[in-house]
Amino acid sequence: MTLLAELTAALGPGAVLTGDDLPVRSMSDASETGRHKPLAVLRPTTTAEISAAVAICAHHQQTLVPQGGMTGLSGGANPAPGDVALSLERFAGIEDIDAEAASITLRAGTVLQVAQDAAAAAGFLLPIDLGSRGSCQIGGILANNAGGLRVIRHGMARDNLLGLEVVLADGSVISDLGKLVKNNTGYNLPQLFTGSEGTLGIITRAVLRLRPLPTGRCTALCALSDFDAVPSLLKLARTQLPGLSALEVMWQDYFALMQQAEGVQLFSPVPPLSVIIETESTNGSDQTADFEAFLAGALEAGILTDALIAQSTKEANAFWAVREGHRLEQIMPHLINLDISLDIGRMGACVDACRNALHQRFPDIRVLFFGHAGDGNLHIAADQPKPGQDDPTDEVYRIVYDLVRDAGGSISAEHGIGTLKRDYLSYSRTPEEITLMRLIKLALDPDGILNPGKLL
Ligand SMILES: Cc1cc2nc3c(=O)[nH]c(=O)nc-3n(C[C@H](O)[C@H](O)[C@H](O)COP(=O)(O)OP(=O)(O)OC[C@H]3O[C@@H](n4cnc5c(N)ncnc54)[C@H](O)[C@@H]3O)c2cc1C
C-alpha cells in the first residue's frame, strides 16, 4: 500500500486531507514565513491513532511536522516541501480536573483559553497565559515551553508540568500522566520534550498544575522617566508585593503607537517608559491599600513619575490591550520579531545599543521595544518600511544578536528557535551544547523524521 492509503486505512478518510482539501493555515504559523503546503494533513483523534500514523510514517521514512494552533512565531510548525503535517486539533478536551491534587489532565489539542475557562469553572487558575490564548494549544505550548504574561509569579510552561504522554518517532508511546510533584527516579523524561519544538516526539496528553483562583487583582499603569528606574521598581515590588504577578514594560514609541491603535489616551504626554504592575490575591483579602501604599512609596522615592490604578476590570483590560499590541502586525506590515532574554541590569543599555546600531545601518527603520521586564524578556519589533529593498531580516538579527551575546543574553526567551532562529543558535549555545542536543535527537529520532530542519 502507498503511504497515503495506509494512513487513510489507519485513521479513516476524513482524517487525511490532501490536494484542494489542504487548509491554507497548514502552510504557516503566525510568523507567516511558511511557503509550502504539506503533502497531507493528518487529523487523528486518539493517542492510538497518532501512534499508528507515526509508525506508518516511520516505516515509509516520511517526515512529519506536528501542528498545534499555528500561533508560533519562529516557523517551527511550517512544513517543508514533502512533509506530512500532523494536526492535533481533533485530539482536544479536558480529561480530568483533580481538586485535591490541584491538577488538570488535558489532550494536546486543547486550546489554552478552553483549558483556562474549565479550570476557572472548577475554582482554579491555570497559570499559563499568552496573548494567543484563543488559538494556541497545550501541546504547542509545551513543545515551545511558552512563557507569557505571568511568568514572574507562576513560571514558564515547563514549571507547571507534572506529567506528559508522548508518541516517539517509531510510534511507541511514553505515558507518564502521574500527578506526582516529587519523582526523583532518574532523568526527567517529560522535561526532555518541553521546549523540543516537535523534534523529539509528539506530545499527546499532559498533566498541568493548577493554582488557587485569584480572588482579587490590582493593576496599575506607571510612568517612569527612564529604564534605570526599572530594576529598583522590580526590587521594591518583589519585597513589598507578595502577590506580584506581572511587571511589563513599554518604551515610549511602542506605547504611543499602541495607545493610538487601541483608541485610548492613558498617558498624555507619553512618558519615556510605561510599566504595568499587577498583583493577585487568593485569600479573599483586599490588597488595595497595600498596593496603593507601594505605589505611593515608589512615587515618593522618585522611581515613578505617575501611576494610574485600574478602577475596574475594563480599565485593567485597556492597559493590557496596549501592552499586548494585537494591531502591531497591521501597523508594521514587514514586521521582524525578536524575542530576547537579558539580565535586567543590562537591559536598558542593550536597548539603547540595539536602537543606535539598527538606526545607523537602516536610517529609516522603525524599531519598538516592550516586554516582560520582570523576567528579563524583551520583545523587539522592527520594520523597514521602504519597499523594494533587500530583506533586512538577517542583518537585523545579526546586529541585535551580536549585542545580546555580548551582554550575556539569549536570542530566544520564549518563542523558540524553529527555522527563523536556527542559524543563530550558536549565539546562545556552545558547540558542546549543540553537539549534545544533536546526540539526543539522534537517540530519539535516528531517521530524522520528526520536524526536520527545525531547531537544529
Ligand atoms: C498574539 C500572539 C501572542 C503571543 N504571545 C506569546 C507569549 O506571550 N509568550 C510566548 O511564549 N509565546 C507567545 N506567542 C507565540 C505562540 O503563541 C506560542 O509559542 C505557543 O506556545 C504556540 O502554540 P501553538 O499551539 O500555536 O503551536 P504551533 O505554532 O502550532 O507549534 C509550535 C511548535 O510546537 C510544535 N508542536 C505543536 N504541537 C505539538 C505537539 N502536540 N507535540 C509536539 N510538538 C508540537 C510545532 O511543530 C512547532 O515546532 C504569541 C503568539 C501570538 C500570535
PDBQT file of the ligand as one rigid body, heavy atoms in Angstrom, charges set to zero:
ROOT
HETATM    1  C1  LIG A 501      -0.712  37.290  19.522  1.00  0.00    +0.000 C 
HETATM    2  C2  LIG A 501       0.355  36.337  19.992  1.00  0.00    +0.000 A 
HETATM    3  C3  LIG A 501       0.849  36.455  21.275  1.00  0.00    +0.000 A 
HETATM    4  C4  LIG A 501       1.829  35.564  21.725  1.00  0.00    +0.000 A 
HETATM    5  N1  LIG A 501       2.303  35.707  22.984  1.00  0.00    +0.000 NA
HETATM    6  C5  LIG A 501       3.220  34.835  23.438  1.00  0.00    +0.000 A 
HETATM    7  C6  LIG A 501       3.741  34.964  24.764  1.00  0.00    +0.000 A 
HETATM    8  O1  LIG A 501       3.388  35.873  25.496  1.00  0.00    +0.000 OA
HETATM    9  N2  LIG A 501       4.633  34.050  25.179  1.00  0.00    +0.000 N 
HETATM   10  C7  LIG A 501       5.052  33.015  24.363  1.00  0.00    +0.000 A 
HETATM   11  O2  LIG A 501       5.863  32.198  24.805  1.00  0.00    +0.000 OA
HETATM   12  N3  LIG A 501       4.599  32.899  23.109  1.00  0.00    +0.000 NA
HETATM   13  C8  LIG A 501       3.701  33.758  22.626  1.00  0.00    +0.000 A 
HETATM   14  N4  LIG A 501       3.245  33.647  21.339  1.00  0.00    +0.000 N 
HETATM   15  C9  LIG A 501       3.762  32.557  20.480  1.00  0.00    +0.000 C 
HETATM   16  C10 LIG A 501       2.900  31.273  20.468  1.00  0.00    +0.000 C 
HETATM   17  O3  LIG A 501       1.559  31.551  20.773  1.00  0.00    +0.000 OA
HETATM   18  C11 LIG A 501       3.435  30.226  21.437  1.00  0.00    +0.000 C 
HETATM   19  O4  LIG A 501       4.726  29.832  21.033  1.00  0.00    +0.000 OA
HETATM   20  C12 LIG A 501       2.573  28.960  21.557  1.00  0.00    +0.000 C 
HETATM   21  O5  LIG A 501       3.160  28.129  22.523  1.00  0.00    +0.000 OA
HETATM   22  C13 LIG A 501       2.455  28.172  20.271  1.00  0.00    +0.000 C 
HETATM   23  O6  LIG A 501       1.421  27.197  20.440  1.00  0.00    +0.000 OA
HETATM   24  P1  LIG A 501       0.670  26.588  19.170  1.00  0.00    +0.000 P 
HETATM   25  O7  LIG A 501      -0.274  25.540  19.645  1.00  0.00    +0.000 OA
HETATM   26  O8  LIG A 501       0.101  27.618  18.329  1.00  0.00    +0.000 OA
HETATM   27  O9  LIG A 501       1.892  25.854  18.456  1.00  0.00    +0.000 OA
HETATM   28  P2  LIG A 501       2.303  25.844  16.919  1.00  0.00    +0.000 P 
HETATM   29  O10 LIG A 501       2.606  27.191  16.421  1.00  0.00    +0.000 OA
HETATM   30  O11 LIG A 501       1.323  25.063  16.136  1.00  0.00    +0.000 OA
HETATM   31  O12 LIG A 501       3.649  24.988  17.026  1.00  0.00    +0.000 OA
HETATM   32  C14 LIG A 501       4.744  25.487  17.752  1.00  0.00    +0.000 C 
HETATM   33  C15 LIG A 501       5.851  24.412  17.793  1.00  0.00    +0.000 C 
HETATM   34  O13 LIG A 501       5.426  23.307  18.569  1.00  0.00    +0.000 OA
HETATM   35  C16 LIG A 501       5.363  22.117  17.781  1.00  0.00    +0.000 C 
HETATM   36  N5  LIG A 501       4.155  21.412  18.227  1.00  0.00    +0.000 N 
HETATM   37  C17 LIG A 501       2.875  21.861  18.211  1.00  0.00    +0.000 A 
HETATM   38  N6  LIG A 501       2.070  20.956  18.794  1.00  0.00    +0.000 NA
HETATM   39  C18 LIG A 501       2.860  19.920  19.164  1.00  0.00    +0.000 A 
HETATM   40  C19 LIG A 501       2.635  18.684  19.825  1.00  0.00    +0.000 A 
HETATM   41  N7  LIG A 501       1.413  18.300  20.212  1.00  0.00    +0.000 N 
HETATM   42  N8  LIG A 501       3.682  17.855  20.035  1.00  0.00    +0.000 NA
HETATM   43  C20 LIG A 501       4.940  18.201  19.658  1.00  0.00    +0.000 A 
HETATM   44  N9  LIG A 501       5.217  19.359  19.034  1.00  0.00    +0.000 NA
HETATM   45  C21 LIG A 501       4.185  20.209  18.802  1.00  0.00    +0.000 A 
HETATM   46  C22 LIG A 501       5.347  22.580  16.349  1.00  0.00    +0.000 C 
HETATM   47  O14 LIG A 501       5.911  21.609  15.474  1.00  0.00    +0.000 OA
HETATM   48  C23 LIG A 501       6.197  23.830  16.432  1.00  0.00    +0.000 C 
HETATM   49  O15 LIG A 501       7.558  23.497  16.423  1.00  0.00    +0.000 OA
HETATM   50  C24 LIG A 501       2.309  34.540  20.854  1.00  0.00    +0.000 A 
HETATM   51  C25 LIG A 501       1.809  34.448  19.550  1.00  0.00    +0.000 A 
HETATM   52  C26 LIG A 501       0.848  35.330  19.110  1.00  0.00    +0.000 A 
HETATM   53  C27 LIG A 501       0.333  35.167  17.708  1.00  0.00    +0.000 C 
ENDROOT
TORSDOF 0
